[in-house]
Amino acid sequence: MFVSFGGVCIIFYEYLADFLIPDFRFGIFLSVLATITWAFGTLYTKKKAASYNPYFSLGFQMFISSILLFAYNGATGISVSLSEIPLETWLAIAYLVVVGSLITFTVFIYSLQHLPPEVSSIYAYMNPVVAVLLGSAIFGESLSISIALGGLVTLFGLYLVNKSLRQSRKKTNILIK
């Protein structure tokens, strides 16, 4: 898992200097915090996944998020009139709601119920690789050596996780026999 995390760090190596820009620092901090809390949430959820209703879990997550967002908007006074939001943005939001939330979270809960947590958490390391490749294919974003190297390191880390899982299953099967 640490190898894969290192690969993700290599992918974003060219942007590490953004940490020095005060306007970006808080957002980067929140992204790292979200990743850490998601990892702990994954481990906790794995213990409880068999009894979870994925739809309730998704709704509860969205409910808590909306409370936090409304509280933040109320505290800061930052808001945008709904009529000022362009159609492209509404379509992007619709895509994120359906694909990024409803489908992926339901699949994630399903994987927690049927797969080891190490396998369920693989998506967190695959997301940056897939995002970079899609950005290149769809939007013509450039690929660099650090992105290619980071992607390879990430995939190698995922390979190591899967290899160790297979080996531990073989040992368990031998001990059972």
C-alpha positions, 0 to 999 in steps of 0.5 A: 500500500505504501508503494502505491501511495508513493506512486501517487506522490510521484504522479503529482510530483510536479505540483508539490510546489503548489503546497507553498501557495497559500490559496492552494494549501488548505485545499490540498490539506483537505484532500489529504485529510479526506484520503486518510479519513476514507482509509479509516472509514473503509476499515471500519465499514469493512467490519460492519459491511454485511449489515449495511444497506448501501442505499442508506449508507449513501444517503447518510453520507450525502446528508452529513455532507450537505449539513457541513456544506450548508454550515460552511456556506452560512458561516462564510456567506459564500454562495452562488445564485442557482440561476448563475450556474451554467448548464455544463455545470449542472450536467457535470453535477448530475454525472457526479451524483449518478456515476461518482456517488450512486453507482460507485458508492454502491459498488464500493459497499458491495466490494466491502461485503465480498472482498478483503479490505485491501482489495476494496481500497485499491480503487483509491490508488487506481483513481489518480492513474485513471484520471490522468489517462482520461485527462490525456485521452479526453482533454489532451492533457500532457503526460510526463515522465513523472506521471508515467513513472508514478503510474507504474509504481502505483500499479506495481504496489497494487500488484504486490498487494494482490500477490501477498493476498494470494500467498496468504490465502494459499497458506490458509488453505494449506493449514486448513487441509 
